């Protein structure tokens, strides 16, 4: 099973169990503490707003399944939010637009990676990959290519995400990309790969 298919359900569905059946007052208090409107709780729980209102007022004795849905939502909303900044690792291995292909190859060999982001003044402008370098060598020859600058052979860069993006969204992006670059104040602060998601399993 691909790692993302295993991690995503753990992150998105794990909740803190409630040890007792909450009273109407407790449900209302928890909802308000989380800053949720009745309509939002109802939508997330898959029930009507009027049902939430009746439950909180104590005018109806809800089914156990309905109560479980409400508790599930409240537990998820109360869970500490995991952001990209918490999961990312630093420093970001990168090359500059003026660096040579030889330097890029050395970086890839040193860190055993096949793609490297290309930065200009801390801002991502593309990436250089082994496949792009091999294609250039086959087309132009090794001696001509080695001294060329990275900017002439770089490809589209890795996706970028803000440092405060929730990890669930990052995981969905990583289902289609090898890595994402984490940005803060317009500059790259870190990188997240699929491998970086493994500790999330260990913490849960």
C-alpha positions in Angstrom: 0.0 0.0 0.0 1.4 3.5 -0.9 2.5 5.4 2.2 0.2 8.3 1.6 -2.8 5.9 1.5 -1.8 4.6 4.9 -1.0 7.9 6.5 -3.9 10.0 5.3 -6.7 8.1 7.1 -4.7 8.1 10.3 -4.3 11.9 10.3 -7.8 12.8 9.1 -9.9 10.4 11.2 -8.1 9.8 14.5 -10.0 11.4 17.4 -9.7 11.7 21.1 -12.3 9.4 22.7 -14.9 11.0 24.9 -15.2 9.0 28.1 -18.8 9.8 28.9 -22.0 10.8 27.1 -22.0 14.6 26.9 -24.9 16.6 28.2 -26.6 19.2 26.0 -24.8 21.9 28.0 -21.4 20.3 27.4 -22.1 20.0 23.7 -23.1 23.6 23.4 -20.1 24.7 25.6 -17.6 22.7 23.5 -19.0 24.0 20.2 -18.9 27.7 21.4 -15.4 27.2 22.7 -14.3 26.0 19.3 -15.9 29.1 17.7 -18.3 27.0 15.7 -21.9 27.9 14.7 -24.7 25.4 14.9 -24.8 25.4 11.1 -21.2 24.4 10.8 -21.4 21.6 13.4 -24.6 20.3 11.6 -22.9 20.4 8.2 -19.8 18.6 9.4 -21.8 16.0 11.3 -24.3 15.4 8.4 -27.4 16.4 10.4 -29.7 19.4 10.3 -29.1 22.6 12.2 -32.5 22.3 13.8 -31.4 18.9 15.2 -28.3 20.5 16.7 -30.4 23.2 18.3 -32.9 20.7 19.7 -30.1 18.6 21.1 -28.4 21.5 22.8 -31.7 22.7 24.3 -32.3 19.3 25.7 -35.7 19.0 23.9 -34.8 15.8 22.1 -33.1 12.6 23.1 -30.8 11.9 20.1 -29.9 8.5 18.8 -26.5 7.2 19.8 -25.4 7.3 16.2 -26.3 11.0 15.9 -24.6 11.8 19.2 -21.5 9.9 18.0 -21.3 12.1 14.9 -21.4 15.3 16.9 -18.8 14.1 19.3 -16.6 12.9 16.4 -16.7 16.4 14.9 -16.0 18.2 18.2 -13.0 15.9 18.9 -11.6 16.5 15.4 -12.0 20.3 15.7 -10.4 20.3 19.1 -7.3 18.4 17.9 -4.1 20.5 17.6 -3.6 21.6 14.1 -0.5 20.2 12.3 1.0 22.6 9.8 3.6 22.4 7.1 6.1 24.3 9.3 5.9 21.5 11.9 6.6 18.7 9.4 9.2 20.3 7.1 12.9 19.7 7.3 15.8 22.1 6.8 18.0 23.1 5.3 16.7 22.9 1.7 19.3 21.3 -0.6 19.3 23.6 -3.7 21.3 25.1 -6.4 21.3 28.6 -7.9 20.4 29.7 -11.4 24.1 30.6 -12.1 25.5 27.3 -10.8 26.9 24.9 -13.4 25.5 21.6 -14.3 28.6 20.0 -12.9 27.8 21.5 -9.5 24.2 20.3 -9.7 25.4 16.8 -10.4 27.8 16.9 -7.5 24.9 18.0 -5.2 22.7 15.2 -6.4 25.4 12.6 -5.9 26.4 13.9 -2.4 22.8 13.8 -1.1 21.6 10.8 -3.2 18.7 12.7 -4.8 17.5 12.9 -8.3 16.0 16.4 -8.3 17.1 19.7 -6.8 15.1 23.0 -6.5 16.6 26.0 -8.2 16.5 29.2 -6.1 17.3 32.8 -7.0 17.6 35.0 -3.9 15.8 32.5 -1.8 12.9 32.3 -4.2 12.1 29.0 -6.1 12.3 29.5 -9.9 12.4 25.8 -11.1 14.2 22.5 -10.5 17.0 20.6 -12.2 16.7 16.8 -12.5 18.9 13.9 -13.5 16.7 13.2 -16.5 17.1 16.8 -17.8 20.8 16.6 -17.4 21.1 13.2 -19.2 18.9 14.6 -22.0 21.2 17.6 -22.4 24.3 15.4 -22.4 22.9 13.1 -25.0 22.0 16.1 -27.2 25.1 18.3 -26.8 27.8 16.1 -25.4 29.2 15.9 -21.9 32.0 18.4 -22.2 29.7 21.2 -23.5 27.0 20.5 -20.9 29.2 20.4 -17.8 30.1 24.1 -17.9 26.6 25.3 -18.8 24.5 27.1 -16.2 21.6 25.4 -14.5 19.1 28.0 -15.7 19.4 26.8 -19.3 18.2 23.3 -18.4 15.9 23.7 -15.4 12.3 22.5 -15.5 9.1 23.5 -13.7 9.7 23.7 -9.9 8.2 21.9 -7.0 4.8 23.1 -5.7 5.1 25.7 -2.9 2.9 25.9 0.2 2.6 28.5 3.0 4.2 27.5 6.3 0.9 27.5 8.0 -0.9 25.2 5.6 -2.6 22.2 7.2 -0.9 18.9 6.7 -4.0 17.3 5.3 -3.8 19.6 2.3 0.0 19.0 1.9 -0.6 15.3 1.8 -3.1 15.7 -1.0 -0.5 17.7 -3.0 2.2 15.1 -2.3 0.0 12.4 -3.9 1.0 14.0 -7.2 4.5 15.4 -6.5 7.7 14.2 -5.1 8.1 17.2 -2.7 6.7 20.6 -1.8 8.7 23.7 -0.7 7.4 25.5 2.4 7.3 29.3 2.0 7.3 32.1 4.6 7.5 35.8 3.8 8.2 35.0 0.1 11.3 32.8 0.8 11.8 29.1 1.0 12.0 27.9 4.6 11.9 24.2 4.3 10.9 21.1 2.2 8.5 18.3 2.8 8.8 14.9 1.1 6.8 11.8 1.5 9.4 10.4 3.8 8.8 13.3 6.2 5.3 12.1 6.8 6.5 8.9 8.5 7.0 10.5 11.9 3.3 11.4 11.9 2.4 7.8 12.1 4.8 7.3 15.1 3.2 10.2 17.0 -0.3 8.8 16.7 
